């Protein structure tokens, strides 16, 4: 729900800014008609409003002319996330079936409000840093629930009182990071993004600021059981609401360092990241490395 609301707000924000900027670009100046149109009473229409004649590119959203190097970090990104083994394999060890994810639904939103740029060479090559918030959603395909207070990462299946597997509408983990980019970027046009090619290489350092699991059940006010792979009931719990959120660290690594790559033309910006650090703390979970690929929805 948070992801959907962020996307809606972004699109509405961009729409109203575009309308406002276009309206401001129109003034009361007139321009002559060169085609000699006539009305029914033979009155010659000599002039009409000529908005494009006074159009100023600087007033178009996010197309302002820049005098020096301006990087591509600040903005709102949307990407697809996942994780792989050290062999870049997404088929995980059978001992960790609870980590199988639906990659198509596992979305990441980056909110990057601040950007600092340093020119290095002729305002074409520069260094960019800033600050950003990353929110990653990992949708699990199976009906496992992970425990947050165990000595290492562990999960159990969920069954109802009759011993039937419990189907969930949603079963996911949400992780939030505060990010610091360290980028080197080359761009062909330092004046305007609307007519420029750019390529960016660097790293993103991050610190985890929050994490939780979320399950949405079809039924509430019922008792459910955690069951191990041998069918033994480990614990029982009650669900009072359809949605259950449980905040915890889940043995996640508190810090991360991602390799980052960005490339684009004009306002189209594609990006990708791959983590040098493990998703879970060493010896407390499987060795997995997160990645994200996506597009910038709105940049400034």
N, C-alpha and C positions, 0 to 999 in steps of 0.2 A: 504494500500500500504506500509506503514511504517513497519507493522508487517511482511509482506511477504519478504521485503528486508532484515530485520534483520535475518530472518530464513535462507535465501539464503546465506548471508554473513557468518553466523555461520557455515553452512555446508561446504562451500568452504574453510573457514579458517581451519577447522578441517581436511579436506581432504589433503590440502597441507602440513600441519604440520606432518600428518601421513606419507605421502610419503617422506618428507625430513628426518624425523627421521629414517625411515627404510633404506633409502639410506646411511645415515651416519653410520648406524650400520654395514655396509658391508665394509670390507677393502680388502687389496690385499693378505691376507694370503691364503694359500692353505691347503687342507686336502686330505689325501689319499683316493682313492676309494678301498673298500674292496670286490667289486663284480667281479673284473677281467674283465671289459668290454674291448672289442677289436674293433678296427676300421677295415675297409675292407683290409687294407694293413698289418694286423696283428700287427700294432703298438699298444702297451699296453697304455691305458690311465691311468696314475698313479695318476693324481690329477686333480681336477677341483676347481672352486671357491666355497668356503664353507661359505656363509654369515651367516647361523644360528649358526655356530661354534663360531662366534665372537659377537653374538647378546648381547647387553647390555640393560637390562630392564630400566635402568635409562634414556636411550635415547628415549624410547618410550613415545609418548605424554602423559603428565599428569600422568606418572607412576613413577616419581622420588621417590627414597627412602627417607623417612623422619626420622630424629633422635628423633623427639618428636611429641606430639599431634598436629594434623592438622585438623581443622574443615571443615564443608561442607556448606559454605556460598558463597564464590567467584565462579562466573560462570554465565551462562546464563540459565534462566528458561523460560519455556513456560507452561501456564496454562489456564484453563477455569474459567471464573468468573461469578458471579451473586450476588444477594442479596435476603435476606429473611426477613420476619416479625419477631417480638419478639417470635412468636410461631413456628419459623422455617418453615414457610409456604411461598411458592412462588406464591400463588394465592392472588393477592393484592386486596385491597379495590376497588370497582367499581368506586370510586371517582378519582382513579389514573390510568386510562387505558393507559395513555401515558408512564407508566413505565414498561409495559410488554416487556420482552426482549427475543431474540433468544439466549439462553444460549450457544448453540453449536458454534455460531459465536462470542460470547463475549470472546475474548482472552486477556490474560495479558502476557506481556514480562517483565522479571526482568533482568536488567543488573547490576551485582554485582561485581565491579572490585577490591574492597579492602576488606581485611580480616585480623583481628588481633586475635591471639590465645593465651590462657593462660592455661598451664597445672595445673590441680588440684589434680589428683591422678594417679600416675604411668603411665602417658602419655596415659591413656585410657579414663579418665574422664577429660573434660576441659570446658573452657568458651570461646565462640567465639563472636566477634562483628565485625563491619566493616561499609561499606557504600554501598548503592545501589540505583538504579533508577528503579522505577516501572511505567509502562505504561499500563493502563487498558482501554479496549474498551467495551462499552455496546451497543449492537445492538438492537434497538427498533423495534417492530413488526408492530406498527401502524404509521399512517401518521400525527403525532402530532409534533408541534414545541414548545419548551419551551422558555419562556421569561427570560432574565437574569436581567432585571431592574425592576422587580415587587417586591412588599413587601414580598411576599412568593412565593413558587414554583407554577407555573401555566403554562398550555400548551393549545394550540388550534389546531384544525384540519386545514388542508390545503386544499382549494378548488380552482378550476380554475374559469375563468369568467363565465362558463356555469353552475357552481354549482356542478361539478363532483369532487369526491375525487381525490386528486393528489397522484399517486403512485410514490414512491421514490426507486431508486436503493439501496441507503444507507441512513439510518437515525440512527445516533449513537452519544454517548457522549464519549469523551476521557479524562481521568484524569491521571495526572502524579504526582508521589510522590517521595520525597527524603527519603530513608529508613535507619534506624539504627537498626540492629538486636541485641538482647541480648539473647544468646543461651547457654544452657548447653547440652553437647553432650557426649555420651558414644560410643566408637568404640573398636572393638576387636583387630585390627591390626594397631598399630601406625606407622608402617614402610611403608606400601604401601596401597593405596586405592584399588588397583586392587584385593586384597584378604582380604577384611575387611567388617564386618557388622557394621552399625552405626545407632543410633537413637538420635534424637535431639528434645528438648522441649525448648520453650521460648516465647518471644514476639518480635514484630517488631513495633517500633515507627516510625511514618511517618509524614511529613509535605507536604501539597499539594503545588506544584510549578507551576501548570498550569492545565487548563481545557477548553474544548470547545465542541460545538456541530457541527456536520457535516451532511449535507444533499446533496445527489446527485440526481438531477432531470433528467427526460427523455427529457425535453424540456427547452430551455433557451430563453432569451429575451421575456419573457411573464410576465403578471401580475397575482399574486395569492392573495388569501384572507385567513385571519385567521378567523375561524368560531367557535363559542362556541357550547356547547352541545344542545342548543335550535335552532341552525341554524342561529343565528345572526352574521353578518359580523362585526368583531371587528376592523380589520385593513387590509390594502392592502400593498403589497410589490412587487417589481420587481426583477426578477432573470436574471442577465446578463451573468452568467456562469453556467455550469452544476453543479459545486460543490460550495456549500456555507458553509463557516466556520464562526462561531461566537464565539469568545473567551469571557469568563465571569466566574464568580464564581458559578452561578446557585444555590446559597444558600447551597453549599456543605460545609461540615465541614472542616476547614483548617488543622485540625490535626486528626490523627488516631492512634489507638493502637490495634494491631492484635495479637491474640494467634497463635502461629506457631508450626508446627509439621513436622519433616522430618525423613525419614527412607529409608534405602537402603543397597544394597550389591555391592561392587566394585564401578564402575562408574555409576551404576543405582541408581538414587536418586529421590524419590517421595516426594512431599511436599503438605501441605495444610495450609491455614490460615482462620481465622474467626475473624471479627472485634468486639472488645468490644465497639467501639464508633459508633454512628449513621452516616450513609452516609451523611445525610443533617443536617443542624443546627436545634437545638431544636425549635419547633413551626413554623419553616419556611418550612417544608416539611414532608412527611410521615416518620414514624419510620422504617427504613430499615437498615440491617446490611450486609455488603459485605462479600463474601467468595471467595476463589480461591483454586483450586486443579490442580496439574500438575506434570511435570517431568523436571529434569535438563537436558538440551540439551548438555551442556558443563561445566565441573567443573574443577577447578584447586586449 
